[in-house]
């Protein structure tokens, strides 16, 4: 058993969120309870309430954590960085061609969606729920804006077709999200995910180029 004092400087909160995602993946949101997490971590039943007032607060925090991680990965891809983005969103590495960075954005999203399927579903459920927090809504919208801003850059440099950058970003998201959904449901048949992803990105980027 782990004494409450073993967790300090916020470590219990991080441990609760990590364990919560594991339970979410294995059992779904219905399997998540603060008492269950406390039992799993070997702390007192009251310990989680120091960080989350109730189960909904835990779900909200999971969504915030998920969007924060996703957005960091998307920013890194959009900036052409080779490393993870930090909390400020800054990345290392020089920007490359817009088309290459759009493709990296697509790969980053698919990797996250396939690797964190249950979490991603929860993120969107929490974002669109009645009474969702402004923080969750803003983080969710930022995912779209990261792509839209790269679309705008491509339009300025003449490599992306004219049009509303947000709508173009929505279409791009629908393409990679749909592919990830098929992969998770094992509906790609004999097509490897990597092969299907590269083909989808090739077709998407061809459609985003200005007409001749």
Secondary structure, DSSP 8 states (H G I E B T S, - for coil): ---GGG--TTHHHHHHHHHHHHHHHHH-GGG--HHHHHHHHT--TTGGGGT-SSHHHHHHHHHHHHHHHHHHHHHHHHHT-SS---TT----S----HHHHHHHHHHHHHHHHHHTHHHHHHHHHHHHSTT--HHHHHHHHHHHHHHHHHHHHHHHTTSS-SS-HHHHHHHHHHHHHHHHHHHHTT-STTS-HHHHHHHHHHHHHHHHS---
